Amino acid sequence: MSRNKRHMLSETDFERFRQLVKGASGIFFDRDKIEVLGAGLAERANEVGAGDLDEYYGLVSSRESREELNRLLAHLSVQETQFFRNSPQFDALRQYIIPEIARRKTGGERVMRFWCAGCSTGQEPYSVAMSVLDVLPEPESWNIQILGTDLNEDALAEASRGWYPERKFAGVDRLHLDRYFHAAGGGYTIDESVRNLVRFERLNLVDDPLPVSSFGVCDAVFCRNVIIYFTHETAKIVIEHFYDIMSPGAYLFLGHSETLWRMSSKYALVEIGDAFIYRKPLPLSVGGRRFLPDRRLRSTGPSSGSSDERRSSRADRRSRSGERSDPRVKTGVNKQKPLTDDALSPREAAGSARIQLDRGKYELAIRCLERGLAANGADPELYFVLGLVHEKMNEPEAAAEDFRRALYFDPDLGIARFHLASVFEQNGKIKSAVREYRNAKRSFKENLPGLLEAELEAFDADSLMNLCEWKIENLTGLES
Ligand SMILES: C[S@@+](CC[C@H](N)C(=O)[O-])C[C@H]1O[C@@H](n2cnc3c(N)ncnc32)[C@H](O)[C@@H]1O
C-alpha cells in the first residue's frame, strides 16, 4: 500500500475498522481520530504486505489470525506511562492505604494483592511494589502479589525485562533510585526485591476472564488511563467486573481525568490527601472504622446501629467540624443515626432548615436536618442543605463532606456539585474546583433533575451553566 494514501480512510473503512477495534479491545476512535486510525492501519498493512485495506481487513478480521489483530491493537493503543504517575495517589497509597489494609488484616491471612489492569510497560506495578516496600513493616512476613496485565505483549516484554532508559526516570527521586535500581547500559535495572513482587500476564479487559482463579481477590485495582479510551458502555462493563474481583474495602484507582460518575454507583468515592480514590464499601463497621454503606443493604432498611455506635448530636457535629479519628480520610455518608426521636419528614425538615438558615439560626437549622435524617438518612437534599449551613458557618471541610454525601445519594444533583466546586475554589483547591464546575456544567447542560425546587426560584439551569463556564474560564491556568 502506498504511504501517501495512508490518511485517506473512506467512511466504510473507518466504520468497519473502528467497530472491529472496539469489539476486540474496547478502544473507540472518535471521528476526530480518523487520521490516527488511518495512519495506524496503513502502517500495519504495509508491515504485513497487504495490497490495500480490503485485503488487510480480510486478514485482520479472520478468526484464524488473532495474532495480527493483537498486533494492530497493540499498535493503536496509547502506551504512555511513568513511575509514580499521579503522585498524590501514591502518597495516599503509602501513607494511608497500605497501612490500612495491613491493619485490617491483622490476625488474618497476611496476603496483599494488587492488580494493575492496563499496565503498559510496567512502571505502574513496579511503583506499587516500591510503595509497599517503602512503608510495610517486615514485608518479608507478607505474601505480596502484584499482577500487571495488558493486551500489548511487546509492552509486557519490556515490563518483564525491568530495564528502562534514563529518560524514563523523571518521576523517581534519588532515594528510590538508589534503593531500588542499579545503573546498567545508559539506564537502570529494577532490583530483585521489587521485581519478585510483580508478575506480568497478557489480559484483554474486554475479552478475557478476570484473573480470579489465577490471582484471587484484590485489595486494590489500578486501572488508570485505560477506560478513557473506551466507550461509556464498555467502561461500565469493565468497572462492574472489577467489583467482583475486589475484596470488601478494596480500592479502585482511576486516572485523574476518569470518573465513575454515571457509570457505577456501587463504589464510594474517598478523598485521601489530594487524591480521589474509589472504594468497594466495607460492611458498616470493620476494625473500628466505619465506611460507606452499600446502597443495596440500605434499601432493605437503614441500619439502626448498636447503642454504642450512636453518639450525641453534639459529638456528631464536632466530628463534622473536623475532629475525626483520622483527618486524612473522608468518607461520603453520615454514618450516625442522630439521637432524636421526633423525626420530621425530609421535605418538612429541609423546608424548616432553610428558614432557620435564612434567619442565621444555624444550630436550629442543623437540628431540623437531624430530625429529617432520623426519618431518612439517605436523603440527598438534607445533606445538601446541611452543606449550605456549614458553608455559612465557615466550616468548608464539613460543607464539602455534606455535598459529597448528597452526591453519593444523587450523583445528578448538579447544584451540590456547584457548591462543592465553590468550596474547593474558596480553599484554593483550584484543580478540584475546575473539575467540579465542569461536572456541574455537564449536569445542568443535560438538564438532569439536578436542581432542587428551592434553588430554581433563584436560578435557572442556563444561568448556572453560564456561571460554571465563567468560573472554568477564569480558573483554568491557575491550577498549580
Ligand atoms: C495509557 S496506558 C496506561 C498505563 C498505566 N495504567 C498508567 O496510567 O500509567 C493504557 C494501556 O491500556 C492498555 N489497554 C488498552 N485497552 C486494553 C484492553 N482492552 N485490555 C487490556 N489493556 C488495554 C494499552 O495497551 C496501554 O498499555
The ligand as an SDF file (V2000), in Angstrom:
LIG
                    3D

 27 29  0  0  0  0  0  0  0  0999 V2000
   -2.0040    4.9670   28.6060 C   0  0  0  0  0  0  0  0  0  0  0  0
   -1.5680    3.3400   29.0830 S   0  0  0  0  0  0  0  0  0  0  0  0
   -1.7830    3.4460   30.8220 C   0  0  0  0  0  0  0  0  0  0  0  0
   -0.6850    2.7890   31.6010 C   0  0  0  0  0  0  0  0  0  0  0  0
   -0.7840    2.9290   33.1190 C   0  0  0  0  0  0  0  0  0  0  0  0
   -2.0040    2.3520   33.6130 N   0  0  0  0  0  0  0  0  0  0  0  0
   -0.6690    4.3710   33.5400 C   0  0  0  0  0  0  0  0  0  0  0  0
   -1.6510    5.0060   33.9010 O   0  0  0  0  0  0  0  0  0  0  0  0
    0.4480    4.8920   33.5160 O   0  0  0  0  0  0  0  0  0  0  0  0
   -3.0020    2.4170   28.5570 C   0  0  0  0  0  0  0  0  0  0  0  0
   -2.7500    0.9250   28.4880 C   0  0  0  0  0  0  0  0  0  0  0  0
   -4.0040    0.2550   28.4120 O   0  0  0  0  0  0  0  0  0  0  0  0
   -3.8240   -0.8750   27.5880 C   0  0  0  0  0  0  0  0  0  0  0  0
   -5.1400   -1.3240   27.0980 N   0  0  0  0  0  0  0  0  0  0  0  0
   -5.9840   -0.6900   26.2580 C   0  0  0  0  0  0  0  0  0  0  0  0
   -7.0740   -1.4390   26.0360 N   0  0  0  0  0  0  0  0  0  0  0  0
   -6.9070   -2.5700   26.7560 C   0  0  0  0  0  0  0  0  0  0  0  0
   -7.6840   -3.7340   26.9390 C   0  0  0  0  0  0  0  0  0  0  0  0
   -8.8600   -3.9090   26.3160 N   0  0  0  0  0  0  0  0  0  0  0  0
   -7.2090   -4.7010   27.7560 N   0  0  0  0  0  0  0  0  0  0  0  0
   -6.0200   -4.5400   28.3870 C   0  0  0  0  0  0  0  0  0  0  0  0
   -5.2390   -3.4810   28.2460 N   0  0  0  0  0  0  0  0  0  0  0  0
   -5.6690   -2.4970   27.4440 C   0  0  0  0  0  0  0  0  0  0  0  0
   -2.9230   -0.3650   26.4930 C   0  0  0  0  0  0  0  0  0  0  0  0
   -2.2680   -1.4150   25.8180 O   0  0  0  0  0  0  0  0  0  0  0  0
   -1.9660    0.5250   27.2660 C   0  0  0  0  0  0  0  0  0  0  0  0
   -0.8150   -0.1680   27.6520 O   0  0  0  0  0  0  0  0  0  0  0  0
  1  2  1  0
  2  3  1  0
  2 10  1  0
  3  4  1  0
  4  5  1  0
  5  6  1  0
  5  7  1  0
  7  8  2  0
  7  9  1  0
 10 11  1  0
 11 12  1  0
 11 26  1  0
 12 13  1  0
 13 14  1  0
 13 24  1  0
 14 15  1  0
 14 23  1  0
 15 16  2  0
 16 17  1  0
 17 18  1  0
 17 23  2  0
 18 19  1  0
 18 20  2  0
 20 21  1  0
 21 22  2  0
 22 23  1  0
 24 25  1  0
 24 26  1  0
 26 27  1  0
M  CHG  2   2   1   9  -1
M  END
$$$$
